[in-house]
Each structure stands twice: as C-alpha cells, then as structure tokens.
C-alpha cells in the first residue's frame, strides 16, 4: 500500500515531507486505443446488421398484404356518417 507520509532528508539537514493518497483498483482493466476502436467498430457493425435485418423483415410484410386492403369503403350518399 503506497499511501502514507514520506520524508526526504538531505545532506544539509533539511527535510521535506510528502503525504501520498492513492486509491488502488483491484478489479480494473486497462483500456487502450485498439480496445476502444474495436468496441466502436463492433457497435457500428452490429447496428448496421440490425438495421438491415429490420429492413428485410418489414419488406417481406408488403408482399403478404392483399389488394383488398388498399380499397376504401365509402358510405353511400343516403347513409349518414355516425
């Protein structure tokens, strides 16, 4: 544990005192530039893959719809809209 009070004595009998506060992380990992860039590239690829999958799935639903759903049901002139 490097925390504590350190004293430096010189030959001319002057002393210097330094107090060190150090927080140690036991479960930390070091993240460098290649790791961060790998995470960003993987995120972009996953997002593109998801967007293409959603586009393909929604594109297939258009072929299943019938033509009858495109027609509008109009009310005859004699009937009142309620």
Sine and cosine of phi, psi and omega as CSV:
sin_phi,cos_phi,sin_psi,cos_psi,sin_omega,cos_omega
0.00,0.00,0.92,-0.40,-0.07,-1.00
-0.99,0.16,0.00,1.00,0.00,-1.00
-0.95,0.31,0.54,-0.84,0.06,-1.00
0.50,-0.87,-0.18,-0.98,-0.02,-1.00
-0.94,-0.34,0.87,-0.49,-0.04,-1.00
-0.94,-0.33,0.62,-0.78,0.00,-1.00
-0.83,-0.56,0.70,-0.72,0.03,-1.00
-0.89,-0.46,0.85,-0.52,0.02,-1.00
-0.95,-0.31,0.76,-0.65,0.02,-1.00
-0.98,-0.19,0.13,-0.99,-0.02,-1.00
-0.92,0.39,-0.43,0.90,-0.01,-1.00
-1.00,0.03,0.35,0.94,0.08,-1.00
0.89,0.46,0.42,0.91,0.14,-0.99
-0.99,-0.15,0.60,-0.80,-0.03,-1.00
-0.87,-0.50,0.58,-0.81,0.06,-1.00
-0.85,-0.53,0.71,-0.70,-0.03,-1.00
-0.91,-0.42,0.68,-0.73,0.00,-1.00
-0.74,-0.68,0.81,-0.58,0.05,-1.00
-0.98,-0.22,0.80,-0.60,-0.07,-1.00
-0.94,-0.34,0.82,-0.57,0.14,-0.99
-0.93,-0.37,0.86,-0.51,-0.09,-1.00
-0.70,-0.71,0.80,-0.60,0.03,-1.00
-0.97,-0.23,0.87,-0.50,-0.03,-1.00
-0.99,-0.11,0.64,-0.77,0.04,-1.00
-0.91,-0.42,0.90,-0.44,-0.08,-1.00
-1.00,0.05,-0.43,0.90,-0.04,-1.00
-0.95,-0.33,0.32,0.95,-0.04,-1.00
-0.99,0.10,0.51,-0.86,0.12,-0.99
-0.86,-0.52,0.47,-0.88,0.00,-1.00
-1.00,0.01,0.79,-0.61,0.00,-1.00
-0.95,-0.31,0.88,-0.47,0.00,-1.00
-0.95,-0.30,-0.01,-1.00,-0.09,-1.00
-0.89,0.46,-0.70,0.72,0.02,-1.00
-0.89,0.46,-0.55,0.83,0.03,-1.00
-0.93,0.37,-0.71,0.71,0.01,-1.00
-0.90,0.44,-0.69,0.72,0.00,-1.00
-0.91,0.41,-0.58,0.82,0.07,-1.00
-0.90,0.43,-0.65,0.76,0.04,-1.00
-0.90,0.43,-0.68,0.73,-0.01,-1.00
-0.91,0.42,-0.70,0.71,0.01,-1.00
-0.89,0.45,-0.68,0.73,0.02,-1.00
-0.89,0.46,-0.62,0.78,0.02,-1.00
-0.91,0.41,-0.68,0.74,0.01,-1.00
-0.91,0.42,-0.69,0.72,0.01,-1.00
-0.89,0.45,-0.68,0.73,0.01,-1.00
-0.90,0.43,-0.62,0.78,0.02,-1.00
-0.91,0.41,-0.68,0.73,0.04,-1.00
-0.90,0.43,-0.69,0.73,0.02,-1.00
-0.87,0.50,-0.69,0.72,0.02,-1.00
-0.91,0.42,-0.65,0.76,0.01,-1.00
-0.91,0.42,-0.67,0.74,0.03,-1.00
-0.91,0.41,-0.65,0.76,0.02,-1.00
-0.89,0.45,-0.69,0.72,0.02,-1.00
-0.91,0.42,-0.64,0.77,0.02,-1.00
-0.90,0.44,-0.68,0.74,0.00,-1.00
-0.92,0.38,-0.64,0.76,-0.01,-1.00
-0.93,0.37,-0.68,0.74,0.00,-1.00
-0.96,0.29,-0.45,0.89,0.05,-1.00
-0.94,0.35,-0.47,0.88,0.00,-1.00
-0.96,0.27,-0.45,0.89,0.00,-1.00
-0.93,0.38,-0.44,0.90,-0.02,-1.00
-0.92,0.40,-0.56,0.83,0.00,-1.00
-0.95,0.30,-0.38,0.92,-0.03,-1.00
-0.99,0.11,-0.31,0.95,-0.04,-1.00
-0.96,0.27,0.63,-0.78,-0.01,-1.00
-1.00,0.03,0.30,-0.95,0.01,-1.00
-0.95,0.32,-0.41,0.91,-0.04,-1.00
-0.90,0.43,-0.45,0.89,-0.01,-1.00
-0.96,0.29,-0.28,0.96,0.01,-1.00
-0.99,0.15,-0.31,0.95,-0.03,-1.00
-0.98,0.18,0.56,-0.83,0.04,-1.00
-0.99,-0.14,0.67,-0.74,0.09,-1.00
-1.00,0.05,0.94,-0.35,-0.03,-1.00
-1.00,-0.08,0.53,-0.85,0.03,-1.00
-1.00,0.02,0.70,-0.72,0.04,-1.00
-0.90,0.43,0.40,-0.92,-0.06,-1.00
-0.89,0.47,-0.48,0.88,-0.05,-1.00
-0.97,0.26,-0.45,0.89,-0.06,-1.00
-1.00,0.05,0.60,-0.80,0.04,-1.00
-1.00,-0.09,0.59,-0.81,0.04,-1.00
-0.98,0.20,0.82,-0.57,-0.02,-1.00
-0.95,-0.32,0.00,0.00,0.00,0.00
